[in-house]
Amino acid sequence: MPKYEIMYLFSPQIPEKEAQEEIVKANDVIKELGGKIEKEEYWGLKDLAYEIKKYKQGYYHINWFTLNKEEVDSLKKKLKSIPPLLRFLITTFVEGQEIIIPQEKTEGSLEQVSATLQPQIGTKKAISRPPKETPSQKKKSSKTSKKPKAEMEDLDKKLEEILKEEVL
């Protein structure tokens, strides 16, 4: 059976205890469809990277599980019927990859957490990518590639030449 990862995002309108009960319901849906939950991690109430349905926070939970390919669409339909579930994301693993849960808890928005965990979760080793240039680095590199600034004396001479020419 293929391995999957699912991230749940529940509404902050419900109490934390109720959010955990809803997580159990969502996990039961996976089990009803013949899936087996291998690992799970509850992150609690976190800030969102952007508003979803006018909410700025949500309860996050991640599961790693196995499930038949044919049942994934059924899982999606059933999860959509859980009212406090704002969003969920199901991703697949390629055979041979390991599930690694980081030892340290990461705080911050989902965007920050994803950037921290992405190289670790579901891969045997992190993929090295060249670092992106920050806007200040881009400005510095673009300044160095331009022609050197003209001296003030050169500008004055050029201006005098232009003014001495006859206008037609």
N, C-alpha and C positions, 0 to 999 in steps of 0.2 A: 504494500500500500504506500502511496506517496505521502511525504511529510509536508505539513503546512504550518504556517505561523499565522495567528490571528490576533489583531489588536482591537480591543473593544474600547469605546469611548462613551461613557454614560453621563447623563444629565446631572449637573450639580444641584438641581432643584430637589432631588431626593436625598434623604439622609444616607450617610456612609453605610450603615448597616443594611439598608434597603438596596443600595448599589451592589453590595456583596451577595445579597440574595438573588439579584438579577443576573449576576455573573454565574452563579450556580445554575440558574435556569438556562442560560446560554450554553454552558458546558453540558448540561443534560441533553440539549438539542444535538450536540455533536455525538454524544454517546448513543442516543436513540437511533441515529443514522448509521451506527456501526463503527464510529470512530473511537480512537483511544487517545486520551490526553497523556502526553509524556512528561511535560513540564509546564509550569505556569508561574507567573509573577504578577503581583498586584502592586501598582505604583501609587495608588491613591489619588487624591485631588491635586491636579496640576493645572497651571496656566496653559491656555491654548495659544498657538502661534497666531491664530486669527479667529475672529468670532464665528461660531457655528450656531445658527438659529438664535442669535442674540445672546449666547452664553460665552463668557470669557474663560471659563474653567470647565473641567470635566474629570470624571474618575476613569483612570486608565488601567487596563488589565491586558496581559499578553499570555497567550497559550501556544504551545507547540504540540501538534497532534498529528495522527495519521488518519486518513479517511479515503475511501474509494473515490476515484475521479468522478464517477457518475453521481455521487451524492453531494458534490460541492454546490451545485445550483439549488438543490433542495435546502441545503444549509443556509444559503443566502436568503432564500424566500422566508424561511422560518425566523431567521434573526431580524428581518425587517419588521416582523410583527411584534417585536418587543418594544413597547412604547418609550421607556426611558433610554434606550440605546440610540445615541445620536449618530454615531458612525461606527463602522468596523472595516477592517482591511485584512484580506486574506492573501497571503503570499505563499509560493511553493518553494521547496528546497530541491536542489539537484541531488541525485543519489550520491552518497559518499561524504556529504557535508555533515559537520557536527553542529549540535546545538550548544551554544556557549552562553551562559548567563553571567554577566559581569558581577564581580564581587562587591563593587562599590555602588551605592545608590546615587543616581544623577538627579540633580534638581534643575528646574527651569522649564522652558516651554518644550513642546513636543519636537519642534524643529531643532532645538539645542540637544535634546536627548537623543534624537535620531542620528544627528551628526556624530555624537559621542559613541553610540553603540553600533552603528551600521557596519564598521569594519569587523566587529567582533561577533555579531550574531549571525549564525548560519554560514560561516566561512571557516576554513581551516586556518587561513592566515589573512592578514589585512592586505588589501590591494593598495600598493603605493601609487599615489597620483601626485603630480607636481602641484605645489601650493598655488592657490589663486592669488593674483595680484590685488592688493587693496587699492581703493581709489587714490590714496595718497602716493602709493608706489607708482601707479599709472601716471600721475601728474609729474612725478620726478623723472620717470623714464622718458616721457614725452618732451620735457624741458631739455633734457640732455641731447635729444636727437635733433632739435631745432638749430638753426644757424646762430652763431654768436651775436649778441646784441651790438648794434652799431655804436660807435663812440659819439659823444655829443658834438665834438668838433666836426666830424664827418657830416653829421646831420645839418649843422649850421652852413657848411660850405654848399651842400646840395640845395638847401633852401635859397641861398643867395643866387645860385645859378638859375634856378627856376624863376625867381622874381626878376632877374635881368633880361630874360627872354621876352621878346615882343609877343603880345597876345594878338592873334589874328581876328 
